[in-house]
Amino acid sequence: MFAIVRTGGKQYRVAPGDKIVVEKLAGNAGDSVDLTDVLLAGEGADLKSTSGLTVAAEIIAQAKGDKVTVFKKRRRHNYRRKAGHRQQHTILRILSIGGKGAAKKEAAPKAEKPAAAPAPAAAPAKEAKAPAKAAKPAAPKAEQAVAPAKEAKAQKPAAKTSTKDAAPAKAAAKKAPAAKAKK
């Protein structure tokens, strides 16, 4: 028996006992994987219906492909870029073709529904955060109070005199208190 499955955007013709290298799949060595996207299945010239058909496989290893060198060059522009890449792969051993994987997947979510019951308790926490967001409009009032201070600072530099004029004024200010103390 053979099947054509699609995984990682590519199609593979598989039979029980085959080893194939596919794009990276989640899992560790020894884990089992069901490939549910079966495009064609049959035995010899006879074809079978693919509705609900799965291909069972075992992960042999997670590996990296050969290094690919990417070199870009624009002539007469002194432009050269060199980069490398090693694609992640999963090596699979096909165990069997057949079985109704859809029925197994429907039974699994039913077992998980009681665990999902605590999720609505998290919703009130989000509602509690909403009033905190409503308190933010107070910030523009603080900006309005800061605005007159900025205007006052802007006026002060206009009142300043040049450094040449400031030096004699400081000397006169120092002499004046001394003269008052002597009298």
URMODA-V895626 format. One record per pair of residues at least 12 apart in sequence whose C-alpha atoms are under 6 Angstrom apart, sorted by the first residue. I is the first residue (numbers start at 1). J is the second residue. Records with the same first field share a line. If there is no record, write none. Layout:
I->J + J
//
This chain:
1->42 + 43
2->14 + 15 + 41 + 42
3->40 + 41
4->38 + 39 + 40
5->37 + 38 + 39
6->37
8->23
16->94 + 95 + 96
17->94 + 95
18->93 + 94
19->92 + 93
20->91 + 92
21->90 + 91
22->89 + 90
23->89
24->88 + 89 + 90
29->59 + 60 + 61
30->59
31->58 + 59
32->57 + 58
33->57 + 58
34->55 + 56
35->54 + 55
36->54
52->100 + 102
53->98 + 99 + 100
54->98 + 99 + 101
55->96 + 97
56->95 + 96
57->93 + 94 + 95
58->92 + 93
59->92
60->91 + 92
61->91
62->89 + 90
63->89
64->86 + 87 + 88 + 89
65->86 + 87
66->86
67->85 + 86
68->84 + 85
69->83 + 84
70->82 + 83 + 84
//
